[in-house]
Amino acid sequence: MDTLFFAVAVFILANLSLGLVRVVRGPRPADRMMAAQLFGTTAVAVLVLLAQALAQPGLRDVALIFAILAAVAAVAFVKHFGTPPTSAE
């Protein structure tokens, strides 16, 4: 079963290379941010798989930290690049 976890982790990391292409090509900041969110989600998935395969519960804690950081990055992006509210006059 551990081999399956390792294989899935490698497969997910291989898919991450497609996200890297999107970060480089863009074309908009929103595309780059979505790719960065993909990195965060992939990191969480890989760490949870490795935690199970290696019987290291501490990796789950690190995965939770990555999930929180990804959420904070999304909020920061929206605050910076979001559309300003229109004034109702």
N, CA, C and O atoms as a CHARMM CRD file, in Angstrom:
* protein
*
  356
    1    1 MET  N      0.82100  -1.19200   0.00000 PROA 1      0.00000
    2    1 MET  CA     0.00000   0.00000   0.00000 PROA 1      0.00000
    3    1 MET  C      0.86700   1.25900   0.00000 PROA 1      0.00000
    4    1 MET  O      0.50200   2.27300  -0.59500 PROA 1      0.00000
    5    2 ASP  N      2.02300   1.18500   0.67500 PROA 2      0.00000
    6    2 ASP  CA     2.91300   2.34400   0.69200 PROA 2      0.00000
    7    2 ASP  C      3.39200   2.69300  -0.70900 PROA 2      0.00000
    8    2 ASP  O      3.57100   3.86700  -1.03400 PROA 2      0.00000
    9    3 THR  N      3.60000   1.67200  -1.54000 PROA 3      0.00000
   10    3 THR  CA     4.04600   1.91100  -2.91300 PROA 3      0.00000
   11    3 THR  C      2.99100   2.69700  -3.68300 PROA 3      0.00000
   12    3 THR  O      3.32300   3.56000  -4.49400 PROA 3      0.00000
   13    4 LEU  N      1.72900   2.39800  -3.42900 PROA 4      0.00000
   14    4 LEU  CA     0.65100   3.13600  -4.08100 PROA 4      0.00000
   15    4 LEU  C      0.67500   4.60700  -3.66300 PROA 4      0.00000
   16    4 LEU  O      0.50800   5.49200  -4.50200 PROA 4      0.00000
   17    5 PHE  N      0.87900   4.86800  -2.38200 PROA 5      0.00000
   18    5 PHE  CA     0.94600   6.25100  -1.90300 PROA 5      0.00000
   19    5 PHE  C      2.10800   6.99800  -2.56000 PROA 5      0.00000
   20    5 PHE  O      1.96000   8.14900  -2.97100 PROA 5      0.00000
   21    6 PHE  N      3.24800   6.34500  -2.65400 PROA 6      0.00000
   22    6 PHE  CA     4.40400   6.96900  -3.29800 PROA 6      0.00000
   23    6 PHE  C      4.13500   7.22800  -4.78900 PROA 6      0.00000
   24    6 PHE  O      4.50100   8.27700  -5.32000 PROA 6      0.00000
   25    7 ALA  N      3.49700   6.26800  -5.44800 PROA 7      0.00000
   26    7 ALA  CA     3.20400   6.42600  -6.87600 PROA 7      0.00000
   27    7 ALA  C      2.23800   7.58300  -7.11600 PROA 7      0.00000
   28    7 ALA  O      2.41600   8.36000  -8.05400 PROA 7      0.00000
   29    8 VAL  N      1.22700   7.69300  -6.27800 PROA 8      0.00000
   30    8 VAL  CA     0.26600   8.79300  -6.42800 PROA 8      0.00000
   31    8 VAL  C      0.95600  10.12700  -6.15200 PROA 8      0.00000
   32    8 VAL  O      0.68300  11.11400  -6.83500 PROA 8      0.00000
   33    9 ALA  N      1.84200  10.16900  -5.16100 PROA 9      0.00000
   34    9 ALA  CA     2.57300  11.40000  -4.85500 PROA 9      0.00000
   35    9 ALA  C      3.44200  11.81900  -6.04600 PROA 9      0.00000
   36    9 ALA  O      3.50200  13.00400  -6.37300 PROA 9      0.00000
   37   10 VAL  N      4.09700  10.88800  -6.68100 PROA 10     0.00000
   38   10 VAL  CA     4.93400  11.19500  -7.84700 PROA 10     0.00000
   39   10 VAL  C      4.06100  11.66800  -9.00900 PROA 10     0.00000
   40   10 VAL  O      4.43500  12.59300  -9.73100 PROA 10     0.00000
   41   11 PHE  N      2.90800  11.04100  -9.19100 PROA 11     0.00000
   42   11 PHE  CA     1.98200  11.44600 -10.25100 PROA 11     0.00000
   43   11 PHE  C      1.48900  12.88000 -10.03300 PROA 11     0.00000
   44   11 PHE  O      1.41900  13.66700 -10.97800 PROA 11     0.00000
   45   12 ILE  N      1.15500  13.20900  -8.80700 PROA 12     0.00000
   46   12 ILE  CA     0.68600  14.56200  -8.49500 PROA 12     0.00000
   47   12 ILE  C      1.80600  15.57400  -8.72900 PROA 12     0.00000
   48   12 ILE  O      1.56100  16.66100  -9.25200 PROA 12     0.00000
   49   13 LEU  N      3.02200  15.22300  -8.34700 PROA 13     0.00000
   50   13 LEU  CA     4.14900  16.13600  -8.58200 PROA 13     0.00000
   51   13 LEU  C      4.41800  16.32000 -10.07300 PROA 13     0.00000
   52   13 LEU  O      4.81500  17.40400 -10.49900 PROA 13     0.00000
   53   14 ALA  N      4.20600  15.27100 -10.86800 PROA 14     0.00000
   54   14 ALA  CA     4.38400  15.39900 -12.31900 PROA 14     0.00000
   55   14 ALA  C      3.34100  16.34700 -12.90000 PROA 14     0.00000
   56   14 ALA  O      3.64000  17.11800 -13.81200 PROA 14     0.00000
   57   15 ASN  N      2.12600  16.29100 -12.37800 PROA 15     0.00000
   58   15 ASN  CA     1.08600  17.21000 -12.84600 PROA 15     0.00000
   59   15 ASN  C      1.39500  18.65400 -12.46700 PROA 15     0.00000
   60   15 ASN  O      0.93100  19.58900 -13.11900 PROA 15     0.00000
   61   16 LEU  N      2.16000  18.82200 -11.43600 PROA 16     0.00000
   62   16 LEU  CA     2.52000  20.17400 -11.00400 PROA 16     0.00000
   63   16 LEU  C      3.35000  20.90000 -12.06200 PROA 16     0.00000
   64   16 LEU  O      3.34900  22.13000 -12.11300 PROA 16     0.00000
   65   17 SER  N      4.04700  20.16000 -12.89300 PROA 17     0.00000
   66   17 SER  CA     4.83900  20.79300 -13.94300 PROA 17     0.00000
   67   17 SER  C      3.95400  21.57300 -14.92000 PROA 17     0.00000
   68   17 SER  O      4.38500  22.58500 -15.47300 PROA 17     0.00000
   69   18 LEU  N      2.73400  21.11200 -15.13100 PROA 18     0.00000
   70   18 LEU  CA     1.81100  21.85700 -15.98100 PROA 18     0.00000
   71   18 LEU  C      1.43400  23.18600 -15.33400 PROA 18     0.00000
   72   18 LEU  O      1.26500  24.19100 -16.02500 PROA 18     0.00000
   73   19 GLY  N      1.30500  23.19000 -14.02600 PROA 19     0.00000
   74   19 GLY  CA     1.03600  24.43900 -13.32000 PROA 19     0.00000
   75   19 GLY  C      2.19100  25.40000 -13.41800 PROA 19     0.00000
   76   19 GLY  O      1.98900  26.61300 -13.47500 PROA 19     0.00000
   77   20 LEU  N      3.39800  24.87900 -13.43900 PROA 20     0.00000
   78   20 LEU  CA     4.57700  25.72900 -13.57800 PROA 20     0.00000
   79   20 LEU  C      4.58500  26.43500 -14.93400 PROA 20     0.00000
   80   20 LEU  O      5.01400  27.58400 -15.03600 PROA 20     0.00000
   81   21 VAL  N      4.11600  25.75400 -15.95700 PROA 21     0.00000
   82   21 VAL  CA     4.00900  26.37700 -17.27800 PROA 21     0.00000
   83   21 VAL  C      3.04800  27.56600 -17.21500 PROA 21     0.00000
   84   21 VAL  O      3.30700  28.61100 -17.81300 PROA 21     0.00000
   85   22 ARG  N      1.94700  27.40300 -16.49500 PROA 22     0.00000
   86   22 ARG  CA     0.97200  28.49800 -16.38100 PROA 22     0.00000
   87   22 ARG  C      1.55100  29.68100 -15.60900 PROA 22     0.00000
   88   22 ARG  O      1.23900  30.83000 -15.92000 PROA 22     0.00000
   89   23 VAL  N      2.37200  29.42100 -14.62600 PROA 23     0.00000
   90   23 VAL  CA     2.99100  30.51900 -13.88000 PROA 23     0.00000
   91   23 VAL  C      3.90200  31.32600 -14.79400 PROA 23     0.00000
   92   23 VAL  O      3.91900  32.55500 -14.72700 PROA 23     0.00000
   93   24 VAL  N      4.64500  30.65600 -15.63000 PROA 24     0.00000
   94   24 VAL  CA     5.59300  31.33900 -16.50600 PROA 24     0.00000
   95   24 VAL  C      4.86400  32.07900 -17.63500 PROA 24     0.00000
   96   24 VAL  O      5.21300  33.21400 -17.95800 PROA 24     0.00000
   97   25 ARG  N      3.85600  31.44000 -18.23100 PROA 25     0.00000
   98   25 ARG  CA     3.17800  32.02800 -19.38600 PROA 25     0.00000
   99   25 ARG  C      2.14400  33.07300 -19.02800 PROA 25     0.00000
  100   25 ARG  O      1.87000  33.96600 -19.83000 PROA 25     0.00000
  101   26 GLY  N      1.57100  32.98500 -17.85600 PROA 26     0.00000
  102   26 GLY  CA     0.57900  33.99100 -17.46200 PROA 26     0.00000
  103   26 GLY  C     -0.77300  33.71800 -18.08200 PROA 26     0.00000
  104   26 GLY  O     -1.29100  32.62400 -17.85900 PROA 26     0.00000
  105   27 PRO  N     -1.37400  34.57700 -18.81500 PROA 27     0.00000
  106   27 PRO  CA    -0.99200  35.93300 -19.19100 PROA 27     0.00000
  107   27 PRO  C     -1.41900  36.98000 -18.17400 PROA 27     0.00000
  108   27 PRO  O     -0.90600  38.09900 -18.19400 PROA 27     0.00000
  109   28 ARG  N     -2.34700  36.64000 -17.28600 PROA 28     0.00000
  110   28 ARG  CA    -2.83700  37.62900 -16.32500 PROA 28     0.00000
  111   28 ARG  C     -2.37600  37.24900 -14.92100 PROA 28     0.00000
  112   28 ARG  O     -2.02300  36.09600 -14.67400 PROA 28     0.00000
  113   29 PRO  N     -2.37700  38.20100 -14.01600 PROA 29     0.00000
  114   29 PRO  CA    -2.02000  37.88500 -12.62700 PROA 29     0.00000
  115   29 PRO  C     -2.94200  36.83500 -11.99900 PROA 29     0.00000
  116   29 PRO  O     -2.50400  36.03900 -11.16800 PROA 29     0.00000
  117   30 ALA  N     -4.21000  36.83500 -12.39500 PROA 30     0.00000
  118   30 ALA  CA    -5.14000  35.84700 -11.83800 PROA 30     0.00000
  119   30 ALA  C     -4.74200  34.43000 -12.25200 PROA 30     0.00000
  120   30 ALA  O     -4.88100  33.49400 -11.46400 PROA 30     0.00000
  121   31 ASP  N     -4.24900  34.26700 -13.48000 PROA 31     0.00000
  122   31 ASP  CA    -3.78600  32.94400 -13.92400 PROA 31     0.00000
  123   31 ASP  C     -2.59300  32.48600 -13.08900 PROA 31     0.00000
  124   31 ASP  O     -2.49100  31.31800 -12.71500 PROA 31     0.00000
  125   32 ARG  N     -1.71200  33.40900 -12.81000 PROA 32     0.00000
  126   32 ARG  CA    -0.53900  33.07500 -12.00300 PROA 32     0.00000
  127   32 ARG  C     -0.93500  32.73100 -10.56900 PROA 32     0.00000
  128   32 ARG  O     -0.35300  31.83800  -9.95300 PROA 32     0.00000
  129   33 MET  N     -1.91700  33.43900 -10.05100 PROA 33     0.00000
  130   33 MET  CA    -2.36000  33.15900  -8.68000 PROA 33     0.00000
  131   33 MET  C     -3.03500  31.80000  -8.59300 PROA 33     0.00000
  132   33 MET  O     -2.84600  31.07700  -7.61400 PROA 33     0.00000
  133   34 MET  N     -3.81000  31.44800  -9.59200 PROA 34     0.00000
  134   34 MET  CA    -4.45700  30.13600  -9.58300 PROA 34     0.00000
  135   34 MET  C     -3.41500  29.02000  -9.64800 PROA 34     0.00000
  136   34 MET  O     -3.57800  27.97300  -9.02200 PROA 34     0.00000
  137   35 ALA  N     -2.34700  29.25000 -10.40500 PROA 35     0.00000
  138   35 ALA  CA    -1.27200  28.26100 -10.45500 PROA 35     0.00000
  139   35 ALA  C     -0.56800  28.17000  -9.10600 PROA 35     0.00000
  140   35 ALA  O     -0.18500  27.08400  -8.67300 PROA 35     0.00000
  141   36 ALA  N     -0.39900  29.30900  -8.44500 PROA 36     0.00000
  142   36 ALA  CA     0.20700  29.28200  -7.11000 PROA 36     0.00000
  143   36 ALA  C     -0.69400  28.53700  -6.12700 PROA 36     0.00000
  144   36 ALA  O     -0.19800  27.84100  -5.24200 PROA 36     0.00000
  145   37 GLN  N     -1.99700  28.67400  -6.27000 PROA 37     0.00000
  146   37 GLN  CA    -2.92400  27.91200  -5.43000 PROA 37     0.00000
  147   37 GLN  C     -2.79300  26.41500  -5.72400 PROA 37     0.00000
  148   37 GLN  O     -2.91100  25.58400  -4.82300 PROA 37     0.00000
  149   38 LEU  N     -2.54900  26.08400  -6.99100 PROA 38     0.00000
  150   38 LEU  CA    -2.31500  24.68800  -7.35000 PROA 38     0.00000
  151   38 LEU  C     -1.08000  24.14800  -6.63400 PROA 38     0.00000
  152   38 LEU  O     -1.07600  23.00300  -6.18200 PROA 38     0.00000
  153   39 PHE  N     -0.03300  24.96700  -6.52800 PROA 39     0.00000
  154   39 PHE  CA     1.16100  24.54300  -5.80200 PROA 39     0.00000
  155   39 PHE  C      0.83500  24.24100  -4.34800 PROA 39     0.00000
  156   39 PHE  O      1.28700  23.23800  -3.79700 PROA 39     0.00000
  157   40 GLY  N      0.04600  25.11400  -3.73000 PROA 40     0.00000
  158   40 GLY  CA    -0.31500  24.90200  -2.32900 PROA 40     0.00000
  159   40 GLY  C     -1.13500  23.64500  -2.13600 PROA 40     0.00000
  160   40 GLY  O     -0.89400  22.87200  -1.20900 PROA 40     0.00000
  161   41 THR  N     -2.10500  23.44100  -3.01300 PROA 41     0.00000
  162   41 THR  CA    -2.94800  22.24900  -2.91900 PROA 41     0.00000
  163   41 THR  C     -2.13700  20.98500  -3.16300 PROA 41     0.00000
  164   41 THR  O     -2.33200  19.97300  -2.48900 PROA 41     0.00000
  165   42 THR  N     -1.23500  21.04700  -4.12300 PROA 42     0.00000
  166   42 THR  CA    -0.38800  19.88800  -4.41200 PROA 42     0.00000
  167   42 THR  C      0.52800  19.58500  -3.23700 PROA 42     0.00000
  168   42 THR  O      0.72800  18.42100  -2.89100 PROA 42     0.00000
  169   43 ALA  N      1.08000  20.61200  -2.62600 PROA 43     0.00000
  170   43 ALA  CA     1.94600  20.39100  -1.46200 PROA 43     0.00000
  171   43 ALA  C      1.17900  19.71300  -0.33900 PROA 43     0.00000
  172   43 ALA  O      1.69300  18.80000   0.30700 PROA 43     0.00000
  173   44 VAL  N     -0.04400  20.15700  -0.10800 PROA 44     0.00000
  174   44 VAL  CA    -0.85500  19.53600   0.93300 PROA 44     0.00000
  175   44 VAL  C     -1.13200  18.07200   0.59700 PROA 44     0.00000
  176   44 VAL  O     -0.99600  17.20200   1.45700 PROA 44     0.00000
  177   45 ALA  N     -1.51700  17.80000  -0.64500 PROA 45     0.00000
  178   45 ALA  CA    -1.82900  16.42900  -1.04500 PROA 45     0.00000
  179   45 ALA  C     -0.61600  15.51000  -0.92200 PROA 45     0.00000
  180   45 ALA  O     -0.71700  14.39500  -0.40900 PROA 45     0.00000
  181   46 VAL  N      0.52100  15.98900  -1.39600 PROA 46     0.00000
  182   46 VAL  CA     1.73300  15.15600  -1.34900 PROA 46     0.00000
  183   46 VAL  C      2.15900  14.91100   0.09700 PROA 46     0.00000
  184   46 VAL  O      2.55300  13.79800   0.44400 PROA 46     0.00000
  185   47 LEU  N      2.08200  15.93000   0.93400 PROA 47     0.00000
  186   47 LEU  CA     2.48300  15.75300   2.33400 PROA 47     0.00000
  187   47 LEU  C      1.55700  14.79600   3.07200 PROA 47     0.00000
  188   47 LEU  O      2.01500  14.00800   3.89900 PROA 47     0.00000
  189   48 VAL  N      0.26300  14.85500   2.78400 PROA 48     0.00000
  190   48 VAL  CA    -0.66200  13.91600   3.42900 PROA 48     0.00000
  191   48 VAL  C     -0.38100  12.48900   2.95600 PROA 48     0.00000
  192   48 VAL  O     -0.40000  11.55500   3.75800 PROA 48     0.00000
  193   49 LEU  N     -0.12200  12.31900   1.66800 PROA 49     0.00000
  194   49 LEU  CA     0.21200  10.98100   1.16400 PROA 49     0.00000
  195   49 LEU  C      1.50500  10.45300   1.78100 PROA 49     0.00000
  196   49 LEU  O      1.58000   9.28900   2.17300 PROA 49     0.00000
  197   50 LEU  N      2.51700  11.30900   1.86500 PROA 50     0.00000
  198   50 LEU  CA     3.77900  10.87700   2.46200 PROA 50     0.00000
  199   50 LEU  C      3.63800  10.61200   3.95900 PROA 50     0.00000
  200   50 LEU  O      4.28700   9.71300   4.49500 PROA 50     0.00000
  201   51 ALA  N      2.80300  11.38300   4.62900 PROA 51     0.00000
  202   51 ALA  CA     2.57400  11.13600   6.05900 PROA 51     0.00000
  203   51 ALA  C      1.99700   9.75400   6.27300 PROA 51     0.00000
  204   51 ALA  O      2.37100   9.05100   7.21200 PROA 51     0.00000
  205   52 GLN  N      1.08700   9.37000   5.40200 PROA 52     0.00000
  206   52 GLN  CA     0.48100   8.04000   5.52900 PROA 52     0.00000
  207   52 GLN  C      1.47800   6.94500   5.14100 PROA 52     0.00000
  208   52 GLN  O      1.57700   5.92300   5.82000 PROA 52     0.00000
  209   53 ALA  N      2.21200   7.16200   4.05400 PROA 53     0.00000
  210   53 ALA  CA     3.13500   6.13700   3.56600 PROA 53     0.00000
  211   53 ALA  C      4.30400   5.92400   4.52000 PROA 53     0.00000
  212   53 ALA  O      4.75500   4.79500   4.70900 PROA 53     0.00000
  213   54 LEU  N      4.79300   7.00100   5.11800 PROA 54     0.00000
  214   54 LEU  CA     5.96700   6.90500   5.99000 PROA 54     0.00000
  215   54 LEU  C      5.60800   6.80700   7.46800 PROA 54     0.00000
  216   54 LEU  O      6.49000   6.69100   8.31900 PROA 54     0.00000
  217   55 ALA  N      4.30900   6.85300   7.77300 PROA 55     0.00000
  218   55 ALA  CA     3.83200   6.80700   9.16500 PROA 55     0.00000
  219   55 ALA  C      4.46500   7.93400   9.98200 PROA 55     0.00000
  220   55 ALA  O      4.95400   7.71900  11.09100 PROA 55     0.00000
  221   56 GLN  N      4.44200   9.13400   9.40900 PROA 56     0.00000
  222   56 GLN  CA     4.98600  10.33000  10.05700 PROA 56     0.00000
  223   56 GLN  C      3.85000  11.34100  10.24700 PROA 56     0.00000
  224   56 GLN  O      3.57700  12.13500   9.34700 PROA 56     0.00000
  225   57 PRO  N      3.19500  11.31700  11.39500 PROA 57     0.00000
  226   57 PRO  CA     2.06000  12.23400  11.58600 PROA 57     0.00000
  227   57 PRO  C      2.46700  13.70800  11.59000 PROA 57     0.00000
  228   57 PRO  O      1.61600  14.57300  11.38400 PROA 57     0.00000
  229   58 GLY  N      3.71300  14.00900  11.81200 PROA 58     0.00000
  230   58 GLY  CA     4.16700  15.39100  11.78600 PROA 58     0.00000
  231   58 GLY  C      4.03400  16.02700  10.40800 PROA 58     0.00000
  232   58 GLY  O      3.89300  17.24500  10.29700 PROA 58     0.00000
  233   59 LEU  N      4.07900  15.21800   9.37000 PROA 59     0.00000
  234   59 LEU  CA     3.91200  15.75000   8.02200 PROA 59     0.00000
  235   59 LEU  C      2.49800  16.27300   7.80400 PROA 59     0.00000
  236   59 LEU  O      2.29000  17.18000   6.99700 PROA 59     0.00000
  237   60 ARG  N      1.53100  15.71400   8.51200 PROA 60     0.00000
  238   60 ARG  CA     0.15500  16.22700   8.41700 PROA 60     0.00000
  239   60 ARG  C      0.07900  17.64500   8.98000 PROA 60     0.00000
  240   60 ARG  O     -0.65500  18.48600   8.46100 PROA 60     0.00000
  241   61 ASP  N      0.83700  17.90700  10.03700 PROA 61     0.00000
  242   61 ASP  CA     0.86700  19.25100  10.60000 PROA 61     0.00000
  243   61 ASP  C      1.45400  20.24100   9.60500 PROA 61     0.00000
  244   61 ASP  O      0.95900  21.35900   9.46300 PROA 61     0.00000
  245   62 VAL  N      2.50100  19.82800   8.92400 PROA 62     0.00000
  246   62 VAL  CA     3.10700  20.69300   7.91100 PROA 62     0.00000
  247   62 VAL  C      2.12100  20.92500   6.76400 PROA 62     0.00000
  248   62 VAL  O      2.05700  22.02300   6.21100 PROA 62     0.00000
  249   63 ALA  N      1.35700  19.89500   6.40900 PROA 63     0.00000
  250   63 ALA  CA     0.34700  20.04600   5.36100 PROA 63     0.00000
  251   63 ALA  C     -0.70700  21.06300   5.76700 PROA 63     0.00000
  252   63 ALA  O     -1.15700  21.85200   4.93700 PROA 63     0.00000
  253   64 LEU  N     -1.10400  21.05500   7.02500 PROA 64     0.00000
  254   64 LEU  CA    -2.08300  22.03700   7.50300 PROA 64     0.00000
  255   64 LEU  C     -1.52500  23.45600   7.42300 PROA 64     0.00000
  256   64 LEU  O     -2.25000  24.39700   7.10200 PROA 64     0.00000
  257   65 ILE  N     -0.24600  23.60300   7.71500 PROA 65     0.00000
  258   65 ILE  CA     0.38100  24.92300   7.62500 PROA 65     0.00000
  259   65 ILE  C      0.38200  25.40400   6.18000 PROA 65     0.00000
  260   65 ILE  O      0.10900  26.57600   5.91800 PROA 65     0.00000
  261   66 PHE  N      0.68600  24.51300   5.23900 PROA 66     0.00000
  262   66 PHE  CA     0.64500  24.88500   3.83200 PROA 66     0.00000
  263   66 PHE  C     -0.76500  25.27600   3.40800 PROA 66     0.00000
  264   66 PHE  O     -0.93000  26.21100   2.62500 PROA 66     0.00000
  265   67 ALA  N     -1.77800  24.58600   3.90400 PROA 67     0.00000
  266   67 ALA  CA    -3.16200  24.93000   3.56900 PROA 67     0.00000
  267   67 ALA  C     -3.51500  26.32000   4.08100 PROA 67     0.00000
  268   67 ALA  O     -4.17300  27.09200   3.38300 PROA 67     0.00000
  269   68 ILE  N     -3.08700  26.63800   5.28300 PROA 68     0.00000
  270   68 ILE  CA    -3.36000  27.96100   5.84100 PROA 68     0.00000
  271   68 ILE  C     -2.62600  29.03700   5.04900 PROA 68     0.00000
  272   68 ILE  O     -3.18800  30.09500   4.76600 PROA 68     0.00000
  273   69 LEU  N     -1.37200  28.77100   4.69100 PROA 69     0.00000
  274   69 LEU  CA    -0.60300  29.74900   3.91000 PROA 69     0.00000
  275   69 LEU  C     -1.22600  29.98600   2.53800 PROA 69     0.00000
  276   69 LEU  O     -1.22000  31.11300   2.04200 PROA 69     0.00000
  277   70 ALA  N     -1.75700  28.94300   1.92700 PROA 70     0.00000
  278   70 ALA  CA    -2.40300  29.10100   0.62300 PROA 70     0.00000
  279   70 ALA  C     -3.64700  29.96900   0.74400 PROA 70     0.00000
  280   70 ALA  O     -3.91200  30.80100  -0.12400 PROA 70     0.00000
  281   71 ALA  N     -4.40700  29.78100   1.80900 PROA 71     0.00000
  282   71 ALA  CA    -5.59700  30.60600   2.00400 PROA 71     0.00000
  283   71 ALA  C     -5.21900  32.06300   2.24800 PROA 71     0.00000
  284   71 ALA  O     -5.86900  32.96600   1.72200 PROA 71     0.00000
  285   72 VAL  N     -4.19400  32.29600   3.02800 PROA 72     0.00000
  286   72 VAL  CA    -3.74400  33.66700   3.29700 PROA 72     0.00000
  287   72 VAL  C     -3.23700  34.31900   2.00900 PROA 72     0.00000
  288   72 VAL  O     -3.48200  35.50300   1.77600 PROA 72     0.00000
  289   73 ALA  N     -2.54400  33.56600   1.18700 PROA 73     0.00000
  290   73 ALA  CA    -2.04900  34.11000  -0.08400 PROA 73     0.00000
  291   73 ALA  C     -3.21200  34.49200  -0.99600 PROA 73     0.00000
  292   73 ALA  O     -3.15100  35.51600  -1.67700 PROA 73     0.00000
  293   74 ALA  N     -4.25600  33.69300  -1.01600 PROA 74     0.00000
  294   74 ALA  CA    -5.41800  34.01400  -1.84800 PROA 74     0.00000
  295   74 ALA  C     -6.09100  35.29600  -1.36600 PROA 74     0.00000
  296   74 ALA  O     -6.47700  36.13700  -2.17800 PROA 74     0.00000
  297   75 VAL  N     -6.23100  35.44500  -0.06600 PROA 75     0.00000
  298   75 VAL  CA    -6.84500  36.65500   0.48200 PROA 75     0.00000
  299   75 VAL  C     -5.98500  37.87900   0.16700 PROA 75     0.00000
  300   75 VAL  O     -6.51100  38.93100  -0.19600 PROA 75     0.00000
  301   76 ALA  N     -4.67700  37.74600   0.30200 PROA 76     0.00000
  302   76 ALA  CA    -3.77800  38.86200  -0.00600 PROA 76     0.00000
  303   76 ALA  C     -3.86300  39.23900  -1.47700 PROA 76     0.00000
  304   76 ALA  O     -3.83200  40.42200  -1.81600 PROA 76     0.00000
  305   77 PHE  N     -3.96800  38.26200  -2.34000 PROA 77     0.00000
  306   77 PHE  CA    -4.08300  38.53100  -3.76900 PROA 77     0.00000
  307   77 PHE  C     -5.37000  39.30300  -4.07100 PROA 77     0.00000
  308   77 PHE  O     -5.35500  40.27900  -4.82100 PROA 77     0.00000
  309   78 VAL  N     -6.46300  38.86400  -3.49000 PROA 78     0.00000
  310   78 VAL  CA    -7.74000  39.52400  -3.74200 PROA 78     0.00000
  311   78 VAL  C     -7.72100  40.95300  -3.20300 PROA 78     0.00000
  312   78 VAL  O     -8.25300  41.86500  -3.83700 PROA 78     0.00000
  313   79 LYS  N     -7.11700  41.14500  -2.04900 PROA 79     0.00000
  314   79 LYS  CA    -7.03700  42.50300  -1.49700 PROA 79     0.00000
  315   79 LYS  C     -6.17900  43.40700  -2.38100 PROA 79     0.00000
  316   79 LYS  O     -6.45500  44.60100  -2.50200 PROA 79     0.00000
  317   80 HSD  N     -5.16200  42.85300  -2.98600 PROA 80     0.00000
  318   80 HSD  CA    -4.26100  43.66100  -3.80100 PROA 80     0.00000
  319   80 HSD  C     -4.78700  43.88900  -5.21100 PROA 80     0.00000
  320   80 HSD  O     -4.71700  45.00800  -5.71700 PROA 80     0.00000
  321   81 PHE  N     -5.31100  42.85400  -5.85400 PROA 81     0.00000
  322   81 PHE  CA    -5.72200  42.94500  -7.24800 PROA 81     0.00000
  323   81 PHE  C     -7.22500  42.98600  -7.44000 PROA 81     0.00000
  324   81 PHE  O     -7.69700  43.09600  -8.57100 PROA 81     0.00000
  325   82 GLY  N     -7.98000  42.90100  -6.37100 PROA 82     0.00000
  326   82 GLY  CA    -9.44000  42.91200  -6.49500 PROA 82     0.00000
  327   82 GLY  C     -9.95500  44.23400  -7.02900 PROA 82     0.00000
  328   82 GLY  O     -9.28100  45.26100  -6.94400 PROA 82     0.00000
  329   83 THR  N    -11.14200  44.19500  -7.57300 PROA 83     0.00000
  330   83 THR  CA   -11.71600  45.42400  -8.09000 PROA 83     0.00000
  331   83 THR  C    -12.15300  46.31000  -6.94700 PROA 83     0.00000
  332   83 THR  O    -12.71300  45.81700  -5.96700 PROA 83     0.00000
  333   84 PRO  N    -11.91200  47.59800  -7.04500 PROA 84     0.00000
  334   84 PRO  CA   -12.31900  48.49500  -5.96400 PROA 84     0.00000
  335   84 PRO  C    -13.84200  48.60500  -5.93000 PROA 84     0.00000
  336   84 PRO  O    -14.49800  48.53800  -6.97000 PROA 84     0.00000
  337   85 PRO  N    -14.39400  48.77200  -4.74700 PROA 85     0.00000
  338   85 PRO  CA   -15.84500  48.88800  -4.67800 PROA 85     0.00000
  339   85 PRO  C    -16.32400  50.18800  -5.31000 PROA 85     0.00000
  340   85 PRO  O    -15.66000  51.22100  -5.22800 PROA 85     0.00000
  341   86 THR  N    -17.46500  50.11400  -5.92800 PROA 86     0.00000
  342   86 THR  CA   -18.02900  51.32300  -6.52400 PROA 86     0.00000
  343   86 THR  C    -18.81000  52.08500  -5.47600 PROA 86     0.00000
  344   86 THR  O    -19.45300  51.48800  -4.61300 PROA 86     0.00000
  345   87 SER  N    -18.75600  53.38000  -5.55000 PROA 87     0.00000
  346   87 SER  CA   -19.47300  54.18700  -4.56300 PROA 87     0.00000
  347   87 SER  C    -20.89800  54.40500  -5.04900 PROA 87     0.00000
  348   87 SER  O    -21.12400  54.77200  -6.20200 PROA 87     0.00000
  349   88 ALA  N    -21.82500  54.18200  -4.18600 PROA 88     0.00000
  350   88 ALA  CA   -23.23800  54.36800  -4.50300 PROA 88     0.00000
  351   88 ALA  C    -23.64700  55.76900  -4.10400 PROA 88     0.00000
  352   88 ALA  O    -23.86000  56.04500  -2.92300 PROA 88     0.00000
  353   89 GLU  N    -23.75600  56.64100  -5.06200 PROA 89     0.00000
  354   89 GLU  CA   -24.11200  58.02800  -4.76800 PROA 89     0.00000
  355   89 GLU  C    -25.49500  58.34900  -5.21000 PROA 89     0.00000
  356   89 GLU  O    -25.95200  59.47800  -5.03700 PROA 89     0.00000
